[in-house]
Amino acid sequence: MTPPDPSTVRYDGPWTHRDIHANGIRLHAVEAHGTAPGAPLVVFIHGFGDLWWSWRHQLTAVADAGYRAVAIDLRGYGDTDKPPRGYDGWTLAADVAGLIRALGYTEAVLVGHADGGLVCWATAVLHPQLVRAIAVVDSPHPISLRDAALRDRAQRKALLPTFLAYQLPWRPERLLVRDDGAEIERLVRIRSGSDWQHSAEFREVIDRLRSAVRISGVAHCSLEYQRWAFRSQWRPDGRRFMKAMDVTLTLPVLQMHGALDPYVMAATLRRCVRHAPGRVIKFIDGAGHYAHQEKPDDVTAALLDFTRTL
């Protein structure tokens, strides 16, 4: 079957699709309508196997609250460029830093889910002058996640089976696209709460995710994030990255966590106090790993409460 065209992720809605050139690639960015000139910038960053559209609820609500709200397809996803390299923490942070500058801003609030949250943490550390605050959904600090995977049996059991399986060449790519992306649906179902799975929008979400992962290059690029995170631990670039990340952040940090998340343990988030001692933790009742989609009103309310304090 012919893979979907990348432009198929340019869904219609109360937003405008843009192409932003930053850090040597073209990023597909989606900007909500109604933003006042000069409004503070909020950038939304999706997680593994996902795309910009996962932030549809927050994108419009944050714009209505007076911010310039922009969601992106990360490098290798959706309608963004898919270069063969650059899926390391340094480059991904530089992509976001370049986006902020390309939009004409000197700082932004970053909001990320899962892998997108890890990009938020990295950008906050590596480009602190450009980051006003970060808000992450089900996304611990990368050192906290590494330490939990090594020392916490529950986190190791939840994380490592797929994480290690993704290190194999080509077989994981075939799995992600086989049967029209059925593996993505399986992952979402085992990591999300049952209430959302019985909701009216769930089928639409799944259909769009299964289509997006079949876009040429997306399966491979999305797995490269996981492969660099694992393989770099034994290489100089990975050791330098973790050393750079081992600092105490003083900027505001909001951590939102689905109370039913079976993939990221609450205990792993609590480890983040070492690197973000002033952070605020908000548990989202009734939500699993995709809290921003499962309980969008709760996440939006927490996010807006947080941005009003900045």
DAKADA-V315265 format. One record per residue. N is the residue number from 1. RES is the residue in three letters. SS is DSSP state (@ for helix, = for strand, . for the rest). PHI is phi in radians with two decimals (* if undefined). Layout:
BEGIN
n->N res->RES ss->SS phi->PHI
n->N res->RES ss->SS phi->PHI
END
This chain:
BEGIN
n->1 res->MET ss->. phi->*
n->2 res->THR ss->. phi->-1.17
n->3 res->PRO ss->. phi->-1.11
n->4 res->PRO ss->. phi->-1.10
n->5 res->ASP ss->. phi->-1.27
n->6 res->PRO ss->@ phi->-0.98
n->7 res->SER ss->@ phi->-1.18
n->8 res->THR ss->@ phi->-1.19
n->9 res->VAL ss->@ phi->-1.51
n->10 res->ARG ss->. phi->-1.52
n->11 res->TYR ss->. phi->-1.22
n->12 res->ASP ss->. phi->-1.25
n->13 res->GLY ss->. phi->2.97
n->14 res->PRO ss->. phi->-1.39
n->15 res->TRP ss->= phi->-2.70
n->16 res->THR ss->= phi->-2.14
n->17 res->HIS ss->= phi->-1.53
n->18 res->ARG ss->= phi->-2.35
n->19 res->ASP ss->= phi->-1.96
n->20 res->ILE ss->= phi->-1.99
n->21 res->HIS ss->= phi->-1.61
n->22 res->ALA ss->= phi->-2.65
n->23 res->ASN ss->. phi->0.94
n->24 res->GLY ss->. phi->1.48
n->25 res->ILE ss->= phi->-2.30
n->26 res->ARG ss->= phi->-1.77
n->27 res->LEU ss->= phi->-1.77
n->28 res->HIS ss->= phi->-1.40
n->29 res->ALA ss->= phi->-2.12
n->30 res->VAL ss->= phi->-2.20
n->31 res->GLU ss->= phi->-1.97
n->32 res->ALA ss->= phi->-1.19
n->33 res->HIS ss->. phi->-1.25
n->34 res->GLY ss->. phi->1.55
n->35 res->THR ss->. phi->-1.38
n->36 res->ALA ss->. phi->-1.30
n->37 res->PRO ss->. phi->-1.00
n->38 res->GLY ss->. phi->1.40
n->39 res->ALA ss->. phi->-1.16
n->40 res->PRO ss->. phi->-1.01
n->41 res->LEU ss->= phi->-1.62
n->42 res->VAL ss->= phi->-2.16
n->43 res->VAL ss->= phi->-1.94
n->44 res->PHE ss->= phi->-1.82
n->45 res->ILE ss->= phi->-2.25
n->46 res->HIS ss->. phi->-1.39
n->47 res->GLY ss->. phi->-1.84
n->48 res->PHE ss->. phi->-1.11
n->49 res->GLY ss->. phi->1.11
n->50 res->ASP ss->. phi->-2.18
n->51 res->LEU ss->. phi->-2.83
n->52 res->TRP ss->@ phi->-0.94
n->53 res->TRP ss->@ phi->-1.11
n->54 res->SER ss->@ phi->-1.10
n->55 res->TRP ss->@ phi->-1.73
n->56 res->ARG ss->@ phi->-0.97
n->57 res->HIS ss->@ phi->-1.17
n->58 res->GLN ss->@ phi->-1.24
n->59 res->LEU ss->@ phi->-1.00
n->60 res->THR ss->@ phi->-1.32
n->61 res->ALA ss->@ phi->-1.15
n->62 res->VAL ss->@ phi->-1.19
n->63 res->ALA ss->@ phi->-1.13
n->64 res->ASP ss->@ phi->-1.09
n->65 res->ALA ss->. phi->-1.46
n->66 res->GLY ss->. phi->1.86
n->67 res->TYR ss->. phi->-1.81
n->68 res->ARG ss->= phi->-1.54
n->69 res->ALA ss->= phi->-1.80
n->70 res->VAL ss->= phi->-2.32
n->71 res->ALA ss->= phi->-1.96
n->72 res->ILE ss->= phi->-2.17
n->73 res->ASP ss->. phi->-1.55
n->74 res->LEU ss->. phi->-1.07
n->75 res->ARG ss->. phi->-0.82
n->76 res->GLY ss->. phi->1.57
n->77 res->TYR ss->. phi->-2.04
n->78 res->GLY ss->. phi->0.91
n->79 res->ASP ss->. phi->-1.82
n->80 res->THR ss->. phi->-1.47
n->81 res->ASP ss->. phi->-1.01
n->82 res->LYS ss->. phi->-2.22
n->83 res->PRO ss->. phi->-1.22
n->84 res->PRO ss->. phi->-1.27
n->85 res->ARG ss->. phi->-2.31
n->86 res->GLY ss->. phi->1.81
n->87 res->TYR ss->. phi->-1.78
n->88 res->ASP ss->. phi->-1.74
n->89 res->GLY ss->@ phi->-1.06
n->90 res->TRP ss->@ phi->-1.08
n->91 res->THR ss->@ phi->-1.22
n->92 res->LEU ss->@ phi->-1.12
n->93 res->ALA ss->@ phi->-1.13
n->94 res->ALA ss->@ phi->-1.16
n->95 res->ASP ss->@ phi->-1.02
n->96 res->VAL ss->@ phi->-1.21
n->97 res->ALA ss->@ phi->-1.06
n->98 res->GLY ss->@ phi->-1.13
n->99 res->LEU ss->@ phi->-1.07
n->100 res->ILE ss->@ phi->-1.01
n->101 res->ARG ss->@ phi->-1.15
n->102 res->ALA ss->@ phi->-1.11
n->103 res->LEU ss->. phi->-1.42
n->104 res->GLY ss->. phi->1.54
n->105 res->TYR ss->. phi->-2.00
n->106 res->THR ss->. phi->-1.81
n->107 res->GLU ss->. phi->-2.82
n->108 res->ALA ss->= phi->-2.67
n->109 res->VAL ss->= phi->-1.61
n->110 res->LEU ss->= phi->-1.86
n->111 res->VAL ss->= phi->-2.21
n->112 res->GLY ss->= phi->-2.48
n->113 res->HIS ss->= phi->-2.02
n->114 res->ALA ss->. phi->0.92
n->115 res->ASP ss->@ phi->-1.01
n->116 res->GLY ss->@ phi->-1.12
n->117 res->GLY ss->@ phi->-1.17
n->118 res->LEU ss->@ phi->-1.09
n->119 res->VAL ss->@ phi->-1.15
n->120 res->CYS ss->@ phi->-1.08
n->121 res->TRP ss->@ phi->-1.01
n->122 res->ALA ss->@ phi->-1.14
n->123 res->THR ss->@ phi->-1.15
n->124 res->ALA ss->@ phi->-1.09
n->125 res->VAL ss->@ phi->-1.44
n->126 res->LEU ss->@ phi->-1.46
n->127 res->HIS ss->. phi->-2.33
n->128 res->PRO ss->@ phi->-1.09
n->129 res->GLN ss->@ phi->-1.22
n->130 res->LEU ss->@ phi->-1.78
n->131 res->VAL ss->= phi->-2.03
n->132 res->ARG ss->= phi->-1.39
n->133 res->ALA ss->= phi->-2.93
n->134 res->ILE ss->= phi->-2.27
n->135 res->ALA ss->= phi->-2.26
n->136 res->VAL ss->= phi->-2.16
n->137 res->VAL ss->= phi->-2.00
n->138 res->ASP ss->. phi->0.89
n->139 res->SER ss->. phi->-2.57
n->140 res->PRO ss->. phi->-1.33
n->141 res->HIS ss->. phi->-0.97
n->142 res->PRO ss->@ phi->-1.03
n->143 res->ILE ss->@ phi->-1.24
n->144 res->SER ss->@ phi->-1.11
n->145 res->LEU ss->@ phi->-1.16
n->146 res->ARG ss->@ phi->-1.08
n->147 res->ASP ss->@ phi->-1.12
n->148 res->ALA ss->@ phi->-1.16
n->149 res->ALA ss->@ phi->-1.11
n->150 res->LEU ss->@ phi->-1.48
n->151 res->ARG ss->@ phi->-2.04
n->152 res->ASP ss->. phi->-1.92
n->153 res->ARG ss->@ phi->-1.09
n->154 res->ALA ss->@ phi->-1.15
n->155 res->GLN ss->@ phi->-1.18
n->156 res->ARG ss->@ phi->-1.10
n->157 res->LYS ss->@ phi->-1.14
n->158 res->ALA ss->@ phi->-1.33
n->159 res->LEU ss->@ phi->-1.58
n->160 res->LEU ss->@ phi->-1.24
n->161 res->PRO ss->@ phi->-0.96
n->162 res->THR ss->@ phi->-1.31
n->163 res->PHE ss->@ phi->-1.01
n->164 res->LEU ss->@ phi->-1.27
n->165 res->ALA ss->@ phi->-1.09
n->166 res->TYR ss->. phi->-1.25
n->167 res->GLN ss->. phi->-1.35
n->168 res->LEU ss->. phi->-1.19
n->169 res->PRO ss->. phi->-1.37
n->170 res->TRP ss->. phi->1.16
n->171 res->ARG ss->@ phi->-1.06
n->172 res->PRO ss->@ phi->-1.10
n->173 res->GLU ss->@ phi->-1.06
n->174 res->ARG ss->@ phi->-1.12
n->175 res->LEU ss->@ phi->-1.12
n->176 res->LEU ss->@ phi->-1.15
n->177 res->VAL ss->@ phi->-1.73
n->178 res->ARG ss->@ phi->-1.14
n->179 res->ASP ss->@ phi->0.94
n->180 res->ASP ss->@ phi->1.00
n->181 res->GLY ss->@ phi->1.37
n->182 res->ALA ss->@ phi->-1.08
n->183 res->GLU ss->@ phi->-1.12
n->184 res->ILE ss->@ phi->-1.09
n->185 res->GLU ss->@ phi->-1.08
n->186 res->ARG ss->@ phi->-1.06
n->187 res->LEU ss->@ phi->-1.09
n->188 res->VAL ss->@ phi->-1.11
n->189 res->ARG ss->@ phi->-1.14
n->190 res->ILE ss->@ phi->-1.36
n->191 res->ARG ss->@ phi->-1.89
n->192 res->SER ss->. phi->-1.94
n->193 res->GLY ss->. phi->-1.35
n->194 res->SER ss->@ phi->-1.20
n->195 res->ASP ss->@ phi->-1.02
n->196 res->TRP ss->@ phi->-1.13
n->197 res->GLN ss->@ phi->-1.15
n->198 res->HIS ss->. phi->-1.77
n->199 res->SER ss->. phi->-1.43
n->200 res->ALA ss->. phi->-1.19
n->201 res->GLU ss->. phi->-1.54
n->202 res->PHE ss->@ phi->-1.04
n->203 res->ARG ss->@ phi->-1.09
n->204 res->GLU ss->@ phi->-1.11
n->205 res->VAL ss->@ phi->-1.03
n->206 res->ILE ss->@ phi->-1.09
n->207 res->ASP ss->@ phi->-1.05
n->208 res->ARG ss->@ phi->-1.28
n->209 res->LEU ss->@ phi->-1.17
n->210 res->ARG ss->@ phi->-1.14
n->211 res->SER ss->@ phi->-1.25
n->212 res->ALA ss->@ phi->-1.13
n->213 res->VAL ss->@ phi->-1.25
n->214 res->ARG ss->. phi->-1.54
n->215 res->ILE ss->. phi->-1.05
n->216 res->SER ss->. phi->-0.93
n->217 res->GLY ss->. phi->1.63
n->218 res->VAL ss->@ phi->-1.16
n->219 res->ALA ss->@ phi->-1.02
n->220 res->HIS ss->@ phi->-1.13
n->221 res->CYS ss->@ phi->-1.11
n->222 res->SER ss->@ phi->-1.10
n->223 res->LEU ss->@ phi->-1.27
n->224 res->GLU ss->@ phi->-1.12
n->225 res->TYR ss->@ phi->-1.03
n->226 res->GLN ss->@ phi->-1.17
n->227 res->ARG ss->@ phi->-1.21
n->228 res->TRP ss->@ phi->-1.12
n->229 res->ALA ss->@ phi->-1.00
n->230 res->PHE ss->@ phi->-1.46
n->231 res->ARG ss->@ phi->-1.22
n->232 res->SER ss->@ phi->-1.22
n->233 res->GLN ss->@ phi->-1.05
n->234 res->TRP ss->@ phi->-1.87
n->235 res->ARG ss->. phi->-2.12
n->236 res->PRO ss->@ phi->-1.03
n->237 res->ASP ss->@ phi->-1.14
n->238 res->GLY ss->@ phi->-1.21
n->239 res->ARG ss->@ phi->-1.13
n->240 res->ARG ss->@ phi->-1.13
n->241 res->PHE ss->@ phi->-1.12
n->242 res->MET ss->@ phi->-1.13
n->243 res->LYS ss->@ phi->-1.12
n->244 res->ALA ss->@ phi->-1.13
n->245 res->MET ss->@ phi->-1.32
n->246 res->ASP ss->. phi->-1.46
n->247 res->VAL ss->. phi->-2.30
n->248 res->THR ss->. phi->-1.60
n->249 res->LEU ss->. phi->-1.46
n->250 res->THR ss->. phi->-1.86
n->251 res->LEU ss->. phi->-1.32
n->252 res->PRO ss->= phi->-1.12
n->253 res->VAL ss->= phi->-2.33
n->254 res->LEU ss->= phi->-1.99
n->255 res->GLN ss->= phi->-1.95
n->256 res->MET ss->= phi->-1.83
n->257 res->HIS ss->= phi->-2.49
n->258 res->GLY ss->= phi->-1.13
n->259 res->ALA ss->. phi->-1.08
n->260 res->LEU ss->. phi->-1.78
n->261 res->ASP ss->. phi->-1.09
n->262 res->PRO ss->. phi->-1.59
n->263 res->TYR ss->. phi->-1.77
n->264 res->VAL ss->. phi->-1.96
n->265 res->MET ss->. phi->-1.38
n->266 res->ALA ss->@ phi->-1.04
n->267 res->ALA ss->@ phi->-1.09
n->268 res->THR ss->@ phi->-1.17
n->269 res->LEU ss->@ phi->-1.12
n->270 res->ARG ss->@ phi->-1.14
n->271 res->ARG ss->@ phi->-1.11
n->272 res->CYS ss->@ phi->-1.19
n->273 res->VAL ss->@ phi->-1.02
n->274 res->ARG ss->@ phi->-1.10
n->275 res->HIS ss->. phi->-1.83
n->276 res->ALA ss->. phi->-2.46
n->277 res->PRO ss->. phi->-1.10
n->278 res->GLY ss->. phi->-1.69
n->279 res->ARG ss->. phi->-1.20
n->280 res->VAL ss->= phi->-1.93
n->281 res->ILE ss->= phi->-1.88
n->282 res->LYS ss->= phi->-2.16
n->283 res->PHE ss->= phi->-1.52
n->284 res->ILE ss->= phi->-1.77
n->285 res->ASP ss->. phi->-1.13
n->286 res->GLY ss->. phi->1.39
n->287 res->ALA ss->. phi->-1.97
n->288 res->GLY ss->. phi->-1.72
n->289 res->HIS ss->. phi->-1.28
n->290 res->TYR ss->. phi->-1.93
n->291 res->ALA ss->@ phi->-0.98
n->292 res->HIS ss->@ phi->-1.20
n->293 res->GLN ss->@ phi->-1.76
n->294 res->GLU ss->@ phi->-1.25
n->295 res->LYS ss->. phi->-2.27
n->296 res->PRO ss->@ phi->-1.08
n->297 res->ASP ss->@ phi->-1.14
n->298 res->ASP ss->@ phi->-1.16
n->299 res->VAL ss->@ phi->-1.16
n->300 res->THR ss->@ phi->-1.07
n->301 res->ALA ss->@ phi->-1.08
n->302 res->ALA ss->@ phi->-1.12
n->303 res->LEU ss->@ phi->-1.16
n->304 res->LEU ss->@ phi->-1.19
n->305 res->ASP ss->@ phi->-1.03
n->306 res->PHE ss->@ phi->-1.18
n->307 res->THR ss->@ phi->-1.17
n->308 res->ARG ss->@ phi->-1.17
n->309 res->THR ss->. phi->-1.49
n->310 res->LEU ss->. phi->-1.33
END
